[in-house]
Amino acid sequence: MVRDRILPEIVFTEPLPNSLVNQPQIFVQRTVDGEEFSMLADLVEGANTVTKTAVDAAGNEATDELS
């Protein structure tokens, strides 16, 4: 039996990295293995980082960050 060891691929599509905003929230779009997901992220004044983790059916886990 061959175990799937391929990590899920997380790609942030919106906003662009290092975007400057003056809003209390930002709309974040990403894909995980080609499937689209979106969310609203609360922001604080200054630099912010959005971190997302994806786990596939085989239990492989990947994490990516958007700053």
C-alpha positions as CSV (number, residue, x, y, z in Angstrom):
1,M,0.0,0.0,0.0
2,V,1.4,3.4,-1.0
3,R,0.7,6.3,1.4
4,D,-0.3,9.7,0.0
5,R,2.4,12.1,1.2
6,I,1.5,15.1,-1.0
7,L,0.7,18.2,1.1
8,P,-2.4,20.3,0.3
9,E,-1.5,23.3,-1.8
10,I,-2.7,26.6,-0.3
11,V,-2.7,29.7,-2.6
12,F,-3.9,33.1,-1.3
13,T,-5.5,34.9,-4.3
14,E,-6.8,38.1,-2.5
15,P,-5.5,40.4,-1.2
16,L,-2.0,40.7,-2.6
17,P,0.8,40.2,-0.1
18,N,1.9,43.4,1.7
19,S,-1.4,45.2,0.8
20,L,-2.1,48.4,2.7
21,V,-5.7,48.8,4.0
22,N,-7.5,51.2,6.3
23,Q,-10.4,49.0,7.2
24,P,-11.1,46.9,10.4
25,Q,-11.7,43.7,8.2
26,I,-10.4,42.3,5.0
27,F,-11.9,39.8,2.6
28,V,-9.4,36.9,2.1
29,Q,-9.7,34.5,-0.8
30,R,-7.6,31.3,-1.2
31,T,-7.6,28.0,-3.0
32,V,-6.7,24.7,-1.4
33,D,-5.9,22.1,-4.1
34,G,-7.8,24.2,-6.6
35,E,-11.0,24.5,-4.4
36,E,-11.9,28.1,-3.6
37,F,-12.5,29.4,0.0
38,S,-13.1,32.8,1.3
39,M,-13.3,34.5,4.7
40,L,-13.5,37.8,6.5
41,A,-10.4,38.5,8.6
42,D,-10.4,41.0,11.5
43,L,-7.5,43.4,11.5
44,V,-5.7,45.4,14.1
45,E,-3.7,48.6,13.5
46,G,-0.2,47.8,12.2
47,A,1.0,44.7,10.5
48,N,-1.3,41.7,10.3
49,T,-0.8,38.0,9.3
50,V,-3.5,35.6,8.2
51,T,-2.5,32.0,8.8
52,K,-4.5,29.1,7.3
53,T,-3.9,25.3,7.7
54,A,-5.4,22.7,5.4
55,V,-5.6,19.0,6.0
56,D,-6.5,16.6,3.2
57,A,-8.3,13.2,3.4
58,A,-5.0,11.4,3.8
59,G,-4.2,13.5,6.9
60,N,-1.4,15.6,5.2
61,E,-1.3,19.0,6.7
62,A,0.0,22.3,5.1
63,T,0.1,25.8,6.6
64,D,0.6,29.1,4.7
65,E,0.6,32.8,5.8
66,L,-0.5,36.0,4.2
67,S,1.1,39.3,5.5
